[in-house]
Amino acid sequence: MKKIFKVTLLVGLILSLTGILSIFLVINHYKKEMPDIENLIESYTPSVPTKVYDINGKVIDILYKESRIPVQFDEVPQSVKDAFISIEDRRFYSHYGIDPIGILRAIAINIKYHSRRQGASTFTQQLARNAFLTHEKKISRKIKEAILTIEIEKTYTKDEIFVKYLNEIYFGDGDYGIKSAAKSLFKKDVRYLNLPESAMLAGIPNRPGFYNPRKGLDNAIKRMNIILKQMYSFDMITKEEYDEAVNHKFVLEENYKEGMDLAHTTIIYPRTRANKSLAPSFTDLVLDYLQNNFDDEVIYNGGLQVYTTLNYDMQQVAEKIFKEFPPLVKNKELQGAMITMNTSNGYITSIIGGKDYTSGNFNRAVMAKRQIGSSFKPFVYLSAIMDGYSENTIVEDSRSLYDQTWAPKNYGVTYRNNTTLLDGLVRSVNSVAVKLLKNVGPQKLADNLKKLNADLDPGLNLSSALGTISATPKNLAKGFAIFSNGGYVVEPMIIVEIRDYNGNTLIKNVPSVEKVFDPKDIALTTNLLIGSVRYGTSKGATVITKKGKTIEQGGKTGTTNDALSVWYAGITPDYVTTAYIGYDDNKKMQTTGGELVAPLWKRYYEELINKGLYTPSKFEFIDTLVASGELYYQNLDPYSGLISTSGNAKRFLLRDNRVELEKNEKYKKDLIEILYN
């Protein structure tokens, strides 16, 4: 029996020594990999900003949004120290960096409440983890963290560790350290924080995105109350202090009202970005995208490299033209927006969210849903063409009564009895658009618009033919893109690729391009838009280069009732640009889209071309259809749709299966009642 005991003891001793030796060797191995502890802590810099690039590799924004103001230990109120100790590290002053009792207690509390109410890491461990700039869940990282934790405890006093921890922890929205957070959230020096403010701040680092009161005030208050209860349980505060603190009010600045009791109310202030973007209308969208895919810690400190679709050179031109456009300069209250998209891939190349736009403003280019007026009519005409109509189809231009209550008027109350599709769109004739929609059927129009996936829902009302629906400039641009590219629906894009600090690809987006419409139907509709610029209401958008030449372009003006909004949606073979101008409070204007917005579009494209930023091309999908004989051009009278040799003739685009047309001169103009279907 004694022999067995001796053998067992010997084996146990050998195993113990082997284990101790193994642990020593492991610790020694990882310790050799680590830099000097003191230098590591003192030189720790946690923030690597995110860089945002345009399509040509130019840095257009640096997202760092960080504030770091060091605090001295004697500046920190006891209420702040107690609040952090109560929730994060109750045995801080009695353990040696790693607290086994605290770990077991945290596990028990979290199991009891089915949530992570209390952390298991000590202040020293959290400081060590931050110094490594990684939160990866690997055994090697845990071992290094433990080594560094012990070394920190050997090197620094408890108070020194505590204040380093308070200076390094992240509070969200770019704020590092208790002093920065107090100033940013409450506009207070840390020395003057009261008990409930101290408890609220102590609750944020656990989950900065969830407990930051700017983003989730209710969550922050619940967390604060847990901390206050902890403080009371540990005799850090009295019952009276606890009761007063839990009844303290917190209110966002936007909800603050004069007369509130500031002695028992704390205002939470919004965070302003520390950096200035070169293109805030665009980079605000980039930031929204990043926040939907990453947490703040990664966005502002992870060193992301974000490659976007913006062409900063085009953006500069857009901003200059918009800022210097005389009507917008003369009228300080007048607002608007403009957006340009590459129609082959959906890349948003420039965007104006509003006059004098600054980061965080209401971005009218993607958020302002306003009635689009006659700029909607091309979709009605497309539906008619898809239903068998031709550009020279005769439509009655007369005032009619619908549902015995509604009789839409033409602009200027002018009627020509009969006219062609081309003339109806060129002159933006209301009566023609409504009759077309009635004949085609509102349901067919709605079905066609669903294919665009552009949030353009006309309903089943005939009045939608006149553009009573509302849309953002971005969505209208997406809809108009089909007239530029030959019938392909493209999804607007702002992000091409996102890489991490080491260049590894995290997200890579590819263009979404889908052929949805017949190119012949689109070509016929696009020719109507070309005609609108050549002959009609869109003539003010005609681009003339420095050499005196015009470019291939099409477009459609839009004017709502009482001119509450005036629009222009224009296309080239490569881009679509939509813009509107109007008052934010929808005051009436005495103008039209052709008078006000078309010239803005013209100035923008002329500047792009003259600066060499855009070389105009041809509508190749139309040229291909004409070259193949599927479509052909014919000069016809705009009212009768017959062959004309007069100066009044317009350039029609027709299908190859149309019968030979008789000459207009054969008929007396007052007897023409010919309908070509």
C-alpha positions as CSV (number, residue, x, y, z in Angstrom):
1,M,0.0,0.0,0.0
2,K,2.9,2.3,0.9
3,K,4.5,1.5,-2.4
4,I,1.4,2.4,-4.3
5,F,1.1,5.7,-2.4
6,K,4.8,6.5,-3.1
7,V,4.4,5.8,-6.8
8,T,1.2,7.8,-7.0
9,L,2.8,10.7,-5.2
10,L,5.9,10.6,-7.4
11,V,3.7,10.5,-10.6
12,G,1.7,13.4,-9.3
13,L,4.8,15.3,-8.5
14,I,6.3,14.7,-11.9
15,L,3.1,15.7,-13.6
16,S,2.9,18.9,-11.5
17,L,6.5,19.8,-12.3
18,T,5.8,19.0,-15.9
19,G,2.7,21.2,-15.9
20,I,4.6,24.0,-14.1
21,L,7.5,23.7,-16.6
22,S,5.1,23.7,-19.5
23,I,3.3,26.8,-18.2
24,F,6.7,28.5,-17.7
25,L,7.8,27.6,-21.2
26,V,4.6,28.9,-22.7
27,I,4.7,32.1,-20.7
28,N,8.4,32.6,-21.6
29,H,7.7,32.0,-25.3
30,Y,5.0,34.6,-25.5
31,K,6.8,37.0,-23.2
32,K,9.7,37.0,-25.7
33,E,7.3,38.0,-28.5
34,M,6.1,41.1,-26.6
35,P,7.7,44.5,-26.7
36,D,8.8,46.5,-23.6
37,I,5.8,46.8,-21.3
38,E,6.4,50.3,-20.2
39,N,6.9,51.7,-23.7
40,L,3.9,49.7,-24.9
41,I,1.5,51.3,-22.4
42,E,2.9,54.8,-22.7
43,S,3.0,54.9,-26.5
44,Y,-0.4,53.2,-27.0
45,T,-2.3,54.9,-29.8
46,P,-5.7,53.1,-30.4
47,S,-7.1,55.1,-33.3
48,V,-6.4,54.4,-36.9
49,P,-8.8,56.5,-39.0
50,T,-10.9,55.3,-41.9
51,K,-10.0,56.8,-45.3
52,V,-12.6,57.3,-48.0
53,Y,-11.5,57.5,-51.6
54,D,-13.2,58.7,-54.8
55,I,-13.2,56.6,-58.0
56,N,-9.8,58.0,-58.9
57,G,-8.1,57.2,-55.6
58,K,-8.3,60.7,-54.1
59,V,-8.9,60.9,-50.4
60,I,-12.3,62.7,-49.9
61,D,-12.8,62.1,-46.2
62,I,-11.0,60.8,-43.2
63,L,-13.4,59.4,-40.6
64,Y,-11.8,59.6,-37.2
65,K,-14.3,61.5,-35.1
66,E,-12.1,60.9,-32.0
67,S,-11.7,63.1,-28.9
68,R,-9.1,62.2,-26.3
69,I,-8.5,64.6,-23.4
70,P,-6.3,63.1,-20.6
71,V,-7.6,63.4,-17.0
72,Q,-5.5,63.5,-13.8
73,F,-6.5,61.1,-11.1
74,D,-7.3,63.8,-8.6
75,E,-9.7,65.4,-11.1
76,V,-12.0,62.4,-11.1
77,P,-14.9,62.7,-8.7
78,Q,-15.3,59.8,-6.2
79,S,-18.8,59.2,-7.7
80,V,-17.1,58.3,-11.0
81,K,-14.5,56.0,-9.4
82,D,-17.2,54.3,-7.3
83,A,-19.5,53.8,-10.3
84,F,-16.8,52.1,-12.4
85,I,-15.6,50.0,-9.5
86,S,-19.1,48.8,-8.7
87,I,-20.0,47.6,-12.1
88,E,-16.6,46.7,-13.7
89,D,-14.1,45.7,-11.0
90,R,-15.3,45.7,-7.4
91,R,-12.1,44.1,-6.0
92,F,-9.7,46.3,-8.0
93,Y,-7.8,47.5,-5.0
94,S,-7.4,44.0,-3.5
95,H,-6.6,41.7,-6.5
96,Y,-3.4,41.4,-8.5
97,G,-4.7,42.2,-12.0
98,I,-6.7,39.0,-12.5
99,D,-9.6,38.4,-10.1
100,P,-10.8,34.7,-9.9
101,I,-13.5,35.7,-7.3
102,G,-14.7,38.5,-9.6
103,I,-14.9,36.1,-12.5
104,L,-17.1,33.6,-10.6
105,R,-19.3,36.4,-9.3
106,A,-19.8,37.9,-12.7
107,I,-20.8,34.5,-14.1
108,A,-23.3,34.0,-11.3
109,I,-24.9,37.5,-11.7
110,N,-25.1,37.2,-15.5
111,I,-26.7,33.7,-15.2
112,K,-29.2,35.1,-12.7
113,Y,-30.3,38.0,-14.9
114,H,-29.9,36.2,-18.2
115,S,-27.8,39.1,-19.5
116,R,-24.3,40.5,-19.3
117,R,-24.9,42.8,-16.4
118,Q,-21.3,42.6,-15.0
119,G,-18.0,42.2,-16.8
120,A,-15.4,39.7,-15.7
121,S,-12.3,41.5,-16.9
122,T,-10.5,43.8,-14.4
123,F,-9.4,47.4,-15.2
124,T,-5.9,46.1,-15.7
125,Q,-7.0,43.3,-18.1
126,Q,-9.0,45.8,-20.2
127,L,-6.0,48.2,-20.3
128,A,-3.8,45.3,-21.4
129,R,-6.3,44.3,-24.1
130,N,-6.5,47.8,-25.5
131,A,-2.7,48.0,-25.6
132,F,-2.7,45.0,-28.0
133,L,-5.2,46.7,-30.3
134,T,-7.0,43.4,-30.8
135,H,-10.1,41.7,-29.4
136,E,-9.6,38.4,-31.3
137,K,-10.7,35.3,-29.4
138,K,-7.5,33.3,-29.4
139,I,-5.7,31.5,-26.6
140,S,-2.5,33.2,-27.6
141,R,-4.1,36.6,-27.1
142,K,-5.5,35.6,-23.7
143,I,-2.0,34.4,-22.6
144,K,-0.4,37.6,-23.7
145,E,-3.2,39.6,-22.0
146,A,-2.5,37.7,-18.7
147,I,1.3,38.3,-19.0
148,L,0.8,42.0,-19.7
149,T,-1.8,42.3,-16.9
150,I,0.7,41.0,-14.3
151,E,3.5,43.2,-15.7
152,I,1.3,46.3,-15.5
153,E,0.4,45.5,-11.9
154,K,4.1,45.1,-11.1
155,T,5.0,48.4,-12.9
156,Y,2.3,50.8,-11.8
157,T,0.3,51.7,-8.7
158,K,-3.4,51.0,-8.5
159,D,-4.2,54.7,-8.9
160,E,-2.0,54.9,-12.0
161,I,-3.6,51.9,-13.5
162,F,-7.1,53.2,-12.7
163,V,-6.5,56.6,-14.4
164,K,-4.9,55.0,-17.4
165,Y,-8.0,52.9,-17.8
166,L,-10.3,55.9,-17.4
167,N,-8.3,57.7,-20.1
168,E,-8.3,54.8,-22.6
169,I,-11.8,53.3,-22.5
170,Y,-14.1,54.0,-25.4
171,F,-17.5,55.7,-24.9
172,G,-18.7,55.7,-28.5
173,D,-19.0,58.5,-31.1
174,G,-15.2,58.8,-31.1
175,D,-14.9,59.8,-27.4
176,Y,-12.0,58.2,-25.6
177,G,-11.6,58.7,-21.9
178,I,-13.9,59.9,-19.2
179,K,-13.0,63.6,-19.6
180,S,-13.8,63.6,-23.3
181,A,-17.0,61.8,-22.8
182,A,-18.2,64.2,-20.1
183,K,-17.4,67.2,-22.2
184,S,-19.0,65.7,-25.4
185,L,-22.2,64.3,-23.9
186,F,-23.0,66.7,-21.1
187,K,-20.7,69.7,-21.9
188,K,-19.3,69.4,-18.4
189,D,-15.8,69.2,-16.9
190,V,-15.3,65.8,-15.4
191,R,-14.8,67.4,-12.0
192,Y,-18.5,68.6,-11.9
193,L,-20.2,65.4,-12.8
194,N,-23.1,64.5,-10.5
195,L,-23.9,61.0,-9.3
196,P,-26.4,60.0,-12.0
197,E,-24.2,61.3,-14.7
198,S,-21.3,59.3,-13.3
199,A,-23.3,56.2,-13.2
200,M,-24.5,56.7,-16.8
201,L,-21.0,57.2,-18.1
202,A,-19.8,54.1,-16.2
203,G,-22.4,52.0,-18.0
204,I,-21.4,53.0,-21.6
205,P,-18.1,51.2,-22.2
206,N,-19.7,47.8,-21.7
207,R,-21.5,48.3,-25.1
208,P,-20.8,51.8,-26.5
209,G,-23.2,51.4,-29.4
210,F,-26.0,50.2,-27.2
211,Y,-25.6,52.2,-24.1
212,N,-24.6,55.5,-25.6
213,P,-27.5,57.9,-24.6
214,R,-27.5,59.7,-27.9
215,K,-28.5,56.5,-29.7
216,G,-30.4,54.7,-27.0
217,L,-31.4,56.8,-24.0
218,D,-33.7,54.2,-22.5
219,N,-31.0,51.6,-22.6
220,A,-28.5,54.0,-21.0
221,I,-30.9,54.8,-18.2
222,K,-31.6,51.1,-17.5
223,R,-27.9,50.5,-17.3
224,M,-27.4,53.5,-15.1
225,N,-30.1,52.3,-12.7
226,I,-28.3,48.9,-12.4
227,I,-25.1,50.7,-11.5
228,L,-26.8,52.9,-9.0
229,K,-28.3,49.8,-7.3
230,Q,-24.8,48.2,-7.2
231,M,-23.4,51.4,-5.6
232,Y,-26.2,51.4,-3.0
233,S,-25.7,47.7,-2.3
234,F,-22.0,48.2,-1.7
235,D,-22.6,51.2,0.6
236,M,-21.0,53.6,-1.8
237,I,-24.1,55.9,-1.6
238,T,-27.0,56.4,0.8
239,K,-30.6,55.6,0.2
240,E,-31.4,59.3,-0.2
241,E,-28.6,59.7,-2.8
242,Y,-29.9,56.6,-4.6
243,D,-33.5,57.8,-4.7
244,E,-32.5,61.2,-6.0
245,A,-30.2,59.8,-8.6
246,V,-32.8,57.3,-10.1
247,N,-35.3,60.2,-10.4
248,H,-32.9,62.4,-12.1
249,K,-34.0,63.3,-15.7
250,F,-32.0,63.0,-18.9
251,V,-33.2,64.7,-22.1
252,L,-31.7,65.0,-25.6
253,E,-31.0,68.6,-26.5
254,E,-33.6,68.5,-29.4
255,N,-36.3,67.7,-26.8
256,Y,-35.2,70.2,-24.2
257,K,-37.8,72.9,-23.4
258,E,-37.3,76.2,-21.7
259,G,-38.2,76.1,-18.0
260,M,-37.0,72.5,-17.3
261,D,-35.4,72.1,-13.9
262,L,-31.7,71.9,-14.8
263,A,-30.8,71.1,-11.1
264,H,-32.5,67.7,-11.6
265,T,-32.2,67.4,-15.4
266,T,-29.2,66.7,-17.6
267,I,-29.1,67.7,-21.3
268,I,-27.4,65.2,-23.7
269,Y,-25.8,67.1,-26.5
270,P,-25.3,65.8,-30.1
271,R,-21.9,64.9,-31.3
272,T,-20.4,67.0,-34.1
273,R,-17.9,65.5,-36.4
274,A,-14.4,66.6,-35.9
275,N,-13.3,66.4,-39.5
276,K,-14.6,68.1,-42.6
277,S,-15.5,66.1,-45.7
278,L,-14.6,67.3,-49.2
279,A,-18.0,66.1,-50.3
280,P,-20.4,65.9,-47.3
281,S,-23.5,65.1,-49.4
282,F,-21.8,61.9,-50.5
283,T,-19.7,60.9,-47.5
284,D,-22.8,61.2,-45.2
285,L,-24.2,58.3,-47.3
286,V,-20.9,56.4,-47.0
287,L,-21.1,56.8,-43.2
288,D,-24.6,55.5,-43.2
289,Y,-23.5,52.5,-45.1
290,L,-20.5,51.9,-42.8
291,Q,-22.7,52.1,-39.7
292,N,-25.1,49.5,-41.2
293,N,-22.1,47.1,-41.6
294,F,-19.6,47.9,-38.8
295,D,-19.6,49.2,-35.3
296,D,-18.2,52.6,-34.4
297,E,-15.0,51.1,-33.0
298,V,-14.1,49.7,-36.4
299,I,-15.3,52.7,-38.4
300,Y,-13.4,55.3,-36.5
301,N,-10.5,53.3,-35.2
302,G,-10.1,50.3,-37.4
303,G,-8.3,51.9,-40.3
304,L,-10.8,50.9,-43.0
305,Q,-10.1,51.9,-46.6
306,V,-13.3,52.7,-48.4
307,Y,-13.3,53.0,-52.2
308,T,-16.4,54.8,-53.6
309,T,-18.0,55.7,-56.8
310,L,-17.8,59.4,-56.4
311,N,-15.8,61.4,-59.1
312,Y,-14.5,64.2,-57.0
313,D,-13.7,66.3,-60.0
314,M,-17.3,66.1,-61.2
315,Q,-18.5,66.7,-57.6
316,Q,-16.5,70.0,-57.5
317,V,-18.1,71.1,-60.7
318,A,-21.6,70.2,-59.4
319,E,-21.0,72.1,-56.2
320,K,-19.6,75.2,-58.0
321,I,-22.5,75.3,-60.5
322,F,-25.1,74.8,-57.8
323,K,-23.6,77.3,-55.4
324,E,-23.2,80.0,-58.1
325,F,-26.5,79.4,-59.9
326,P,-28.1,82.9,-59.9
327,P,-31.7,82.0,-58.8
328,L,-30.3,80.2,-55.8
329,V,-27.9,83.0,-55.0
330,K,-30.5,85.7,-55.2
331,N,-33.1,83.9,-53.1
332,K,-31.7,82.7,-49.8
333,E,-34.7,80.5,-48.9
334,L,-34.8,78.6,-52.2
335,Q,-33.4,75.1,-51.9
336,G,-32.9,72.1,-54.2
337,A,-30.8,69.0,-54.9
338,M,-29.0,67.3,-57.8
339,I,-27.6,63.8,-58.4
340,T,-25.7,62.2,-61.2
341,M,-25.4,58.5,-61.9
342,N,-23.5,56.5,-64.4
343,T,-26.2,54.6,-66.3
344,S,-23.9,51.6,-67.3
345,N,-23.1,50.6,-63.7
346,G,-25.2,52.7,-61.3
347,Y,-22.2,54.6,-59.9
348,I,-23.3,57.8,-58.2
349,T,-20.6,60.2,-59.4
350,S,-21.8,63.5,-57.9
351,I,-24.5,64.5,-55.5
352,I,-25.8,67.8,-54.0
353,G,-27.9,67.3,-50.9
354,G,-28.9,71.0,-50.7
355,K,-27.6,74.5,-50.9
356,D,-24.8,75.1,-48.4
357,Y,-25.0,71.5,-47.4
358,T,-23.0,70.5,-44.3
359,S,-22.5,67.0,-42.8
360,G,-25.5,65.7,-41.0
361,N,-28.0,68.0,-42.8
362,F,-31.2,66.8,-44.5
363,N,-29.9,65.2,-47.7
364,R,-32.6,66.3,-50.3
365,A,-31.0,64.2,-53.1
366,V,-31.9,61.0,-51.4
367,M,-34.5,62.0,-48.7
368,A,-36.7,64.7,-50.2
369,K,-39.8,63.1,-51.7
370,R,-41.5,65.7,-53.7
371,Q,-44.1,65.7,-56.5
372,I,-42.2,65.3,-59.8
373,G,-44.8,66.9,-62.2
374,S,-44.4,66.3,-65.9
375,S,-41.0,64.7,-65.6
376,F,-43.1,61.6,-64.9
377,K,-44.7,61.6,-68.4
378,P,-42.0,59.7,-70.2
379,F,-43.0,56.6,-68.2
380,V,-46.6,57.0,-69.5
381,Y,-45.4,57.4,-73.0
382,L,-43.1,54.3,-72.6
383,S,-46.2,52.3,-71.5
384,A,-48.1,53.5,-74.6
385,I,-45.3,52.5,-76.9
386,M,-45.0,49.1,-75.2
387,D,-48.8,48.8,-75.9
388,G,-48.3,49.3,-79.7
389,Y,-48.3,53.1,-80.1
390,S,-45.9,54.8,-82.4
391,E,-44.3,58.2,-82.3
392,N,-46.6,59.4,-85.1
393,T,-49.8,57.9,-83.6
394,I,-52.4,60.6,-83.5
395,V,-53.9,61.4,-80.1
396,E,-56.8,63.8,-79.5
397,D,-55.6,67.0,-77.8
398,S,-58.7,68.3,-76.2
399,R,-60.1,69.0,-72.8
400,S,-62.1,66.1,-71.4
401,L,-64.1,65.4,-68.3
402,Y,-63.2,62.3,-66.2
403,D,-65.4,60.8,-63.5
404,Q,-67.7,63.8,-64.1
405,T,-65.5,65.9,-61.8
406,W,-61.9,66.3,-63.2
407,A,-61.0,68.1,-66.4
408,P,-57.2,68.5,-66.6
409,K,-55.9,71.7,-68.4
410,N,-53.0,72.1,-70.7
411,Y,-50.3,74.6,-69.7
412,G,-51.5,77.9,-71.2
413,V,-54.9,76.3,-71.9
414,T,-53.9,75.6,-75.5
415,Y,-55.5,72.7,-77.5
416,R,-54.7,71.5,-81.1
417,N,-57.5,68.9,-81.5
418,N,-55.2,66.2,-82.9
419,T,-51.4,65.7,-82.4
420,T,-48.8,63.0,-82.5
421,L,-47.1,61.3,-79.6
422,L,-43.9,63.1,-80.3
423,D,-45.5,66.5,-80.2
424,G,-47.5,65.5,-77.1
425,L,-44.2,64.8,-75.2
426,V,-42.2,67.6,-76.7
427,R,-44.8,70.2,-75.7
428,S,-45.6,68.3,-72.5
429,V,-49.4,68.3,-73.3
430,N,-51.4,67.3,-70.3
431,S,-54.5,66.2,-72.2
432,V,-52.4,63.8,-74.3
433,A,-50.7,62.2,-71.3
434,V,-54.0,61.6,-69.5
435,K,-55.7,60.1,-72.6
436,L,-52.7,57.8,-73.2
437,L,-52.9,56.5,-69.6
438,K,-56.6,56.0,-69.9
439,N,-56.2,54.0,-73.1
440,V,-53.2,52.0,-71.9
441,G,-54.7,51.5,-68.4
442,P,-53.2,52.6,-65.1
443,Q,-52.5,49.0,-64.1
444,K,-50.1,48.5,-67.0
445,L,-48.3,51.7,-66.1
446,A,-48.0,50.5,-62.5
447,D,-46.7,47.1,-63.6
448,N,-44.1,48.7,-65.8
449,L,-42.9,51.0,-63.0
450,K,-42.6,48.0,-60.6
451,K,-39.9,46.7,-62.9
452,L,-37.8,49.7,-62.2
453,N,-37.7,49.0,-58.4
454,A,-37.4,52.8,-57.9
455,D,-40.2,53.5,-55.5
456,L,-42.3,55.1,-58.2
457,D,-45.8,53.9,-57.4
458,P,-48.4,55.8,-59.5
459,G,-51.4,54.1,-58.0
460,L,-54.4,53.6,-60.3
461,N,-55.4,57.2,-60.7
462,L,-55.4,59.0,-64.0
463,S,-54.0,62.1,-62.4
464,S,-50.7,60.2,-62.0
465,A,-50.1,60.9,-65.7
466,L,-49.4,64.5,-64.7
467,G,-46.8,63.6,-62.1
468,T,-48.8,63.7,-58.9
469,I,-46.6,61.0,-57.4
470,S,-43.6,61.9,-55.2
471,A,-40.1,60.8,-55.6
472,T,-36.5,61.6,-54.6
473,P,-34.0,62.8,-57.1
474,K,-32.1,59.6,-56.6
475,N,-35.1,57.4,-57.4
476,L,-36.1,59.5,-60.4
477,A,-32.5,59.2,-61.7
478,K,-32.8,55.4,-61.4
479,G,-36.0,55.4,-63.4
480,F,-34.6,57.6,-66.1
481,A,-31.4,55.5,-66.5
482,I,-33.3,53.1,-68.7
483,F,-33.7,55.8,-71.4
484,S,-29.9,56.3,-71.4
485,N,-28.7,52.7,-71.5
486,G,-31.3,51.0,-73.6
487,G,-33.6,49.4,-71.1
488,Y,-31.3,48.2,-68.3
489,V,-32.3,48.7,-64.7
490,V,-29.3,49.6,-62.6
491,E,-29.0,49.8,-58.9
492,P,-27.4,53.1,-57.6
493,M,-24.0,52.4,-56.0
494,I,-21.8,54.4,-53.6
495,I,-19.4,51.8,-52.3
496,V,-17.1,49.7,-54.6
497,E,-14.9,48.0,-52.0
498,I,-14.0,48.2,-48.4
499,R,-10.6,46.9,-47.1
500,D,-9.3,46.5,-43.6
501,Y,-6.1,48.2,-42.3
502,N,-3.9,45.5,-43.8
503,G,-5.5,45.6,-47.2
504,N,-7.8,42.6,-46.9
505,T,-11.1,42.9,-48.7
506,L,-14.0,43.0,-46.3
507,I,-16.8,44.0,-48.8
508,K,-16.8,44.1,-52.5
509,N,-19.8,45.3,-54.4
510,V,-20.5,44.6,-58.1
511,P,-22.9,46.6,-60.3
512,S,-26.5,45.2,-60.5
513,V,-27.5,45.6,-64.1
514,E,-30.5,43.8,-65.5
515,K,-32.1,44.0,-68.9
516,V,-35.8,44.6,-68.3
517,F,-37.2,46.5,-71.3
518,D,-37.1,46.0,-75.0
519,P,-34.4,48.3,-76.5
520,K,-36.8,49.2,-79.4
521,D,-39.4,50.5,-77.0
522,I,-36.8,52.4,-75.0
523,A,-35.2,53.8,-78.2
524,L,-38.6,55.2,-79.3
525,T,-39.2,56.8,-75.9
526,T,-35.6,58.2,-75.7
527,N,-36.1,59.8,-79.1
528,L,-39.1,61.6,-77.6
529,L,-36.8,62.9,-74.8
530,I,-34.3,64.0,-77.4
531,G,-37.1,65.8,-79.2
532,S,-38.0,67.6,-75.9
533,V,-34.6,69.1,-75.8
534,R,-34.4,69.9,-79.6
535,Y,-37.9,71.4,-80.0
536,G,-39.8,71.6,-76.7
537,T,-40.0,72.5,-73.1
538,S,-36.5,71.1,-72.3
539,K,-34.8,73.4,-74.9
540,G,-33.2,75.4,-72.0
541,A,-31.0,72.4,-71.2
542,T,-29.4,72.3,-74.6
543,V,-25.6,71.9,-74.1
544,I,-23.4,73.8,-76.4
545,T,-19.6,73.1,-76.2
546,K,-16.8,75.6,-76.6
547,K,-16.7,74.6,-80.2
548,G,-20.3,75.6,-80.7
549,K,-21.5,72.0,-81.1
550,T,-24.5,70.4,-79.4
551,I,-24.3,67.0,-77.8
552,E,-26.6,64.0,-77.9
553,Q,-29.0,64.4,-74.9
554,G,-32.5,64.0,-73.9
555,G,-34.6,65.1,-71.0
556,K,-37.9,66.1,-69.5
557,T,-39.0,69.1,-67.4
558,G,-41.4,68.9,-64.5
559,T,-43.6,71.5,-62.9
560,T,-46.1,70.7,-60.2
561,N,-49.3,72.5,-59.4
562,D,-48.5,76.1,-58.3
563,A,-44.8,75.3,-59.1
564,L,-44.2,74.0,-55.6
565,S,-41.4,72.0,-57.1
566,V,-39.8,72.4,-60.5
567,W,-37.7,69.6,-62.0
568,Y,-35.4,68.5,-64.8
569,A,-34.4,65.0,-65.5
570,G,-31.8,64.8,-68.2
571,I,-29.9,62.0,-69.9
572,T,-26.8,61.6,-72.0
573,P,-25.6,58.2,-73.4
574,D,-23.5,57.8,-70.3
575,Y,-25.2,59.6,-67.4
576,V,-28.5,60.6,-65.9
577,T,-28.8,63.8,-63.8
578,T,-31.9,64.8,-62.0
579,A,-32.4,68.1,-60.2
580,Y,-35.2,70.0,-58.5
581,I,-35.6,73.5,-57.0
582,G,-38.2,74.6,-54.5
583,Y,-38.9,75.9,-51.0
584,D,-38.6,73.4,-48.1
585,D,-42.0,74.7,-46.9
586,N,-43.6,74.2,-50.3
587,K,-44.3,77.9,-51.0
588,K,-45.5,78.7,-54.5
589,M,-43.2,79.8,-57.3
590,Q,-43.9,81.6,-60.5
591,T,-41.7,79.5,-62.8
592,T,-41.3,76.2,-64.6
593,G,-38.8,73.4,-64.8
594,G,-37.8,74.5,-68.2
595,E,-37.2,78.1,-67.1
596,L,-35.4,77.3,-63.8
597,V,-33.9,73.9,-63.6
598,A,-33.1,73.0,-67.2
599,P,-30.5,75.9,-67.4
600,L,-28.9,74.5,-64.2
601,W,-28.5,71.2,-65.9
602,K,-27.1,72.9,-69.0
603,R,-24.4,74.8,-67.0
604,Y,-23.3,71.6,-65.2
605,Y,-22.8,69.6,-68.3
606,E,-21.2,72.4,-70.3
607,E,-18.7,72.9,-67.5
608,L,-17.9,69.1,-67.3
609,I,-17.3,69.0,-71.0
610,N,-15.3,72.2,-71.2
611,K,-13.1,71.0,-68.4
612,G,-12.4,67.7,-70.1
613,L,-14.2,65.7,-67.4
614,Y,-16.8,64.3,-69.8
615,T,-16.5,63.5,-73.5
616,P,-20.0,63.2,-75.0
617,S,-20.8,60.0,-76.9
618,K,-23.7,58.6,-78.9
619,F,-26.8,56.7,-78.0
620,E,-25.3,53.6,-79.5
621,F,-28.3,51.3,-78.8
622,I,-30.4,53.6,-81.0
623,D,-27.8,53.8,-83.8
624,T,-27.5,49.9,-83.7
625,L,-31.3,49.5,-84.1
626,V,-31.3,52.0,-87.0
627,A,-28.3,50.4,-88.7
628,S,-30.0,47.0,-88.5
629,G,-33.2,48.4,-90.1
630,E,-35.4,47.6,-87.1
631,L,-36.0,51.4,-86.6
632,Y,-35.7,54.3,-89.0
633,Y,-35.8,58.0,-88.9
634,Q,-38.4,60.0,-90.9
635,N,-39.1,63.8,-91.0
636,L,-42.8,64.2,-90.3
637,D,-45.3,66.9,-89.5
638,P,-45.6,67.0,-85.7
639,Y,-49.4,67.3,-85.7
640,S,-50.5,65.0,-88.6
641,G,-47.7,62.5,-88.4
642,L,-47.4,62.6,-92.2
643,I,-44.3,63.1,-94.4
644,S,-43.5,66.8,-94.5
645,T,-40.9,68.8,-96.4
646,S,-41.8,72.1,-94.6
647,G,-39.6,73.7,-92.0
648,N,-42.0,72.6,-89.3
649,A,-41.1,68.9,-89.8
650,K,-39.6,67.0,-86.8
651,R,-37.4,63.9,-86.7
652,F,-39.5,60.9,-85.8
653,L,-38.2,57.4,-85.0
654,L,-40.4,54.6,-86.4
655,R,-40.6,50.8,-86.4
656,D,-39.8,48.9,-89.6
657,N,-43.3,47.5,-89.9
658,R,-45.0,50.8,-90.5
659,V,-46.8,51.4,-93.9
660,E,-45.5,54.0,-96.3
661,L,-46.7,57.4,-95.1
662,E,-48.5,59.8,-97.4
663,K,-47.3,63.3,-97.7
664,N,-48.8,65.9,-95.4
665,E,-49.3,68.4,-98.3
666,K,-52.0,66.1,-99.8
667,Y,-54.5,67.1,-97.1
668,K,-55.9,70.3,-95.9
669,K,-54.7,71.0,-92.4
670,D,-58.2,71.7,-91.0
671,L,-59.5,68.3,-92.2
672,I,-56.8,66.1,-90.9
673,E,-58.3,63.4,-88.7
674,I,-56.0,60.5,-89.6
675,L,-55.0,58.0,-86.9
676,Y,-52.1,55.7,-87.4
677,N,-52.0,52.8,-85.1
